[in-house]
Structure formats: C-alpha cells, structure tokens
Amino acid sequence: MELARYKGVIKRYFEYLPVSEKTPIVTLLEGNTPLIFSPKLSEILGKKFRVFLKYEGLNPTGSFKDRGMTVAVSKAKEDRQVAVICASTGNTSASASAYAQRAGLKSIVLIPAGAIALGKLAQALIHGAIVIPIKGNFDTALKLVLEISSRFPVRLVNSLNPHRIEGQKTAAFEICDTLSCAPHFHFLPVGNAGNITAYWRGYKEYYHLKKTTHLPVMCGFQASGSAPIVKGHPIKNPKTLATAIRIGNPASWKKAEEARDESGGIIRAVSDKEIVSAYNFLAKQEGVFVEPASAASVAGLLKLNQEGYFKRKLRKMALSGKEINVVCTLTGHGLKDPEIAIKTVKKSKAVEADIKKIAKIAALKEA
Ligand code: F0G
C-alpha cells in the first residue's frame, strides 16, 4: 500500500547515507521542509539579494534533529541496540525519544535541570523517555553520557554519533535541489556545532558530485554569553535566553572552525537583545514562528549587513551582476518555547465582556 510519495530523508537520499537494504528504516517522514522566500529580509539586503528561510521547525518533532535521528536510530536498530542515550538542551531529547519509541528502543535523556524549554520537556516526557535532570549544564551532561555510553550497552545519539551528521547533511542537499545550486551564503546558529559540520559536509559532497557549481560561505552565530568558538576558549557558565544553544564547550568545535575556514566564512556572536529582535521580526514581518536560538541566524544576517559585510565580501567574490542567494536555517519551531514568546510581547489584561471596551482596545470604529 503506497500511502505517501515522500518517504523521509533516508529513502530520498539513500545512496548518500550509511545505510543498506538491511537497515530497518525508522522514519516519521522528516525532512522535505520548505525553503521560504523572505521578501522583507531580501529588501533589507538590497536589490540583487534573495533571502530564503529553511524552516526546520516543520520537522515531525519540531526541529532539524529529526534528520539525524532517523539515521542514528535506524542504525542503532540495525546494530541490535536496545537503548539510546543523549545529553540535550531539549531538541535532541525530544527527537531521540520520539524516534526511539517508534523503534521500540529505550531512551534515556540527560538535561540541564531547569534550563530547557517547556515544549521540549513535554515532548521527551510524553514519548516515554527516562528523563534525568542533571545539577549542571549541558556540557556536564554531555561528558556524563559519553562515559555512560562507553561503559554500558546504550547507543549515544548526540551529534558525536557520525550517523547524526550524515542525516543532517540532507538539509544542504534539499537546499541545492530546490535552488538548483548551493546558495552563496548560508547562515545558521551554532551550539554544539554539529549542524554547521553537517551542512558543510552536505554542500561539499554535492559540489564533488557536480550537483552545484560553487560552495556557500558559511556564517555561524553563537549567543554572546555562550560563544566559546568566538572567544577561543570554553565558557564555564554559558548564559543566554536561547537555551538551545547555551553550550560552553561544543563537541564539534574543530569541525565548525574547518567549515568556517574552508568556506571563507565566519563564526560570530549575537547578543540576546539581537536574538529577541530577530525572533520578533520573523514572527511579525514574515509570519514565521521560531524558537529564540533559531533567530540567531537572522540576527547574524542583519548584524553583518549593517556592518557592510556583504559589500566587502562580494567585492572579493567576483559575483557582480549575479543574483545572490542567502539561506538562513531556522532550526526549531516557536512553540517549543511558549514562555519566551509570551514574555517578549505586550498583552492586554482581561476585560469585561463588553463590545465597546473590546472595540476601543482593538481600535475599531463602527462602520
Ligand atoms: N538551534 C536549535 C533549535 C537547537 O536545538 C540547537 C542544538 C542548535 C540550534 C545548535 O545546533 O548544536 O548542531 O550547533 N540543540 C542541541 C540539543 C544541542 O540538545 O537539542 P548544533
């Protein structure tokens, strides 16, 4: 019975992934997310720019993690594992528990106590993961799961698991397939640095296969209170309201630097204020609701544009006259973190059920 034409990232990109006919595919039909044109951001950047938003919040568990998790959990099952484990700022735990449950595997997630967004916690709990809050931050939790997975029969599904990176590179494939080439610039948030590693790998693979004639410039953004790569040293007590990227010692630090340096790109910091401003901009101007960490990509784009980055960079790139495509990855859905959404906007108080009062608040005049 053929229920759906689209069958998830493993089926779509089978030949580029470490799978075989023997792999039991565990999928929730992740991937195939929209690349949404952003008229407002394109206008801000200028005439020849086209800015697109890769809206990864529309994956089954609401973040890009599902692309990697379908591969990691399918391989865990193929390898006859019975349990998976991860440390998480929230989204990895949500994704791991959904895919593990579907595969009939036990899932164990370690989270920094009190520091993950409500929606993500709800997801891990409802999917039946063993959720263990740790008195410590993400970096401590990651150290613990590394040791646990080396001593106990449980598969690590953080992005140190190479299957995760393999799955996540499919986002770069999709962008190239949609645009018929790679974008000129790719913007994304950086936390544990798995995703920038995965995108760069995906773009390079497509380039070597001649599916794109050029590679993008990779531009990654950390939150300024959690910016170890930018500062050049681990941060002991990382801080930011974008809890997804509150990470002081990223596992894929070196690979992120490679992506930056090989692509001629940058990794910079954006403040929480800039993140919240981009977060509101996306929701109000483009109708796209993302979680705060995701807005770091757009905050970075606006910041670099203001600093004259594109003018300087394009002079060196010999692209005069051509249309410039820019993609920002929006990594997670806004509903993941409803508390921040409600905190950052003005709300009216409860009023009496009176039409006159309502019309006044809504600035409506009778016709
Ligand atoms: N955006 C969101 C919404 C995330 O959840 C993460 C990472 C990132 C960006 C950064 O991606 O780590 O590959 O550089 N979240 C992980 C987690 C750490 O546990 O959910 P990265």
Residues whose N, C-alpha, C, O or C-beta is under 5 A from the ligand:
A	BS01	F0G	A87 S88 T89 G90 N91 T92 S93 P189 V190 G191 N192 A193 G194 N195 I196 A244 A293 S294 T331 G332
